[in-house]
Protein backbone atom coordinates (compact mmCIF):
# COMPACT_ATOMS: atom_id res chain seq x y z
CA UNK A 1 0.00 0.00 0.00
CA UNK A 2 2.87 2.51 0.49
CA UNK A 3 3.43 2.67 -3.28
CA UNK A 4 -0.11 3.91 -3.76
CA UNK A 5 0.36 6.57 -1.10
CA UNK A 6 3.53 7.77 -2.83
CA UNK A 7 1.74 7.87 -6.17
CA UNK A 8 -1.09 9.94 -4.73
CA UNK A 9 1.40 12.38 -3.18
CA UNK A 10 3.22 12.69 -6.50
CA UNK A 11 -0.04 13.36 -8.36
CA UNK A 12 -1.03 16.01 -5.81
CA UNK A 13 2.34 17.69 -6.12
CA UNK A 14 2.13 17.72 -9.93
CA UNK A 15 -1.41 19.08 -9.78
CA UNK A 16 -0.31 21.91 -7.49
CA UNK A 17 2.65 22.76 -9.72
CA UNK A 18 0.44 22.76 -12.79
CA UNK A 19 -2.22 24.87 -11.09
CA UNK A 20 0.38 27.39 -9.92
CA UNK A 21 1.85 27.63 -13.43
CA UNK A 22 -1.53 28.22 -15.07
CA UNK A 23 -2.70 30.62 -12.36
CA UNK A 24 0.48 32.73 -12.60
CA UNK A 25 0.19 32.99 -16.37
CA UNK A 26 -3.49 33.93 -16.20
CA UNK A 27 -2.86 36.48 -13.45
CA UNK A 28 -0.33 38.38 -15.55
CA UNK A 29 -2.48 37.85 -18.63
CA UNK A 30 0.18 35.88 -20.47
CA UNK A 31 -2.35 33.98 -22.52
CA UNK A 32 0.17 32.12 -24.66
CA UNK A 33 1.91 30.68 -21.58
CA UNK A 34 -1.41 29.81 -19.93
CA UNK A 35 -2.71 28.17 -23.09
CA UNK A 36 0.52 26.23 -23.51
CA UNK A 37 0.38 24.95 -19.91
CA UNK A 38 -3.28 23.97 -20.26
CA UNK A 39 -2.61 22.17 -23.56
CA UNK A 40 0.24 20.28 -21.89
CA UNK A 41 -2.10 19.31 -19.06
CA UNK A 42 -4.77 18.11 -21.51
CA UNK A 43 -2.16 15.95 -23.27
CA UNK A 44 -1.20 14.41 -19.92
CA UNK A 45 -4.78 14.05 -18.66
CA UNK A 46 -7.24 14.18 -21.59
CA UNK A 47 -10.28 13.32 -19.45
CA UNK A 48 -10.00 16.34 -17.15
CA UNK A 49 -13.07 18.55 -17.49
CA UNK A 50 -11.26 21.22 -15.42
CA UNK A 51 -8.53 21.50 -18.04
CA UNK A 52 -10.99 21.59 -20.93
CA UNK A 53 -12.99 24.34 -19.21
CA UNK A 54 -9.83 26.40 -18.64
CA UNK A 55 -8.67 25.80 -22.20
CA UNK A 56 -11.91 27.27 -23.54
CA UNK A 57 -11.77 30.23 -21.14
CA UNK A 58 -8.15 31.01 -21.91
CA UNK A 59 -8.40 30.64 -25.67
CA UNK A 60 -11.44 32.92 -25.77
CA UNK A 61 -9.70 35.50 -23.56
CA UNK A 62 -6.71 35.43 -25.88
CA UNK A 63 -8.85 36.33 -28.87
CA UNK A 64 -10.42 39.40 -27.20
CA UNK A 65 -8.89 42.74 -28.13
CA UNK A 66 -6.97 44.49 -25.37
CA UNK A 67 -7.93 47.86 -23.82
KOLTORRO-997223 format. One record per residue: residue in three letters; x, y, z of N, C-alpha, C in turn. Coordinates in steps of 0.05 Angstrom, whole numbers, plus 5000, padded with zeros to 4 digits. Each point is the difference from the previous one (the first is absolute). Layout:
N
ALAXYZXYZXYZ
...
This chain:
67
UNK501649765000498450245000501750265000
UNK502550005010501550245000500550114972
UNK500249834980500550094972497650184991
UNK497649925008497750154992500050285013
UNK500850005025500150255015502150194987
UNK502249894992502150164986499050114974
UNK498549834985498950084975498050235003
UNK498349985020498050215005501450265008
UNK502149985016501550255007501350124976
UNK501149844982501250104976498050134982
UNK497749884997497850124984499150275011
UNK499750015027499250255013502150224995
UNK502549925003502250204996500050104971
UNK499749824980499950084972497650184995
UNK497749935012497650174996500450285011
UNK501350025023500550265012501950164983
UNK502149874990501950144983498750104974
UNK498349834989498650074975498150235005
UNK498549985022498150215007501450275005
UNK502249995014501650255005501050124973
UNK500949834982501050104974497850134984
UNK497749874999497750114985499050265013
UNK499749995026499050235015501850254996
UNK502749955002501950234997499850124972
UNK499849834980499850104973497450154995
UNK497849905011497450144997500050265015
UNK501250005024500150255016501450234986
UNK502249934986501450224986499150034971
UNK497949854994498750014973502049924978
UNK501649805006501849894980498549764988
UNK498250064981498249804990501449774985
UNK502250074986501449784986501249805019
UNK501250105022501149825020497849835014
UNK497850135007497849865012498949794982
UNK499650074975498949814980501949774996
UNK502550064999502049794997500049805023
UNK499850115025500049835024497449835000
UNK497850124993497449855000500149784978
UNK501150074977500249794979501749775009
UNK502250075014501849795010498549825020
UNK498450135017498449855020497949824986
UNK498850104980498049844985501349764987
UNK502450044989501549774989500649795021
UNK500650095024500749815022497549885012
UNK497850155000497549905013497750084983
UNK499549864978497950094980497149985011
UNK499649875022497249975010499350225020
UNK501850195005499550205021498150224990
UNK497750015011498150214992501050285009
UNK501450005023501250255010501850134979
UNK501849834988501850104980498650094975
UNK498049854991498550084976498650265005
UNK498850045024498650255006502050234999
UNK502349975012502050215000501150054972
UNK500349794984501050044973498050184984
UNK497549955003498050164986500050295010
UNK500250045027500150275011502450154992
UNK502349875000502550134993500250064970
UNK499149824983500250054972498150224991
UNK497750025014498150214993501050275010
UNK501450005023501150255011502350104982
UNK501549814989502250084982499050134975
UNK497749934991499050124975498650275003
UNK499550085025498850265005502050224996
UNK499250234988501850224997500650135027
UNK502450095003500950135026498950285002
UNK500250125024498950275005501650214985
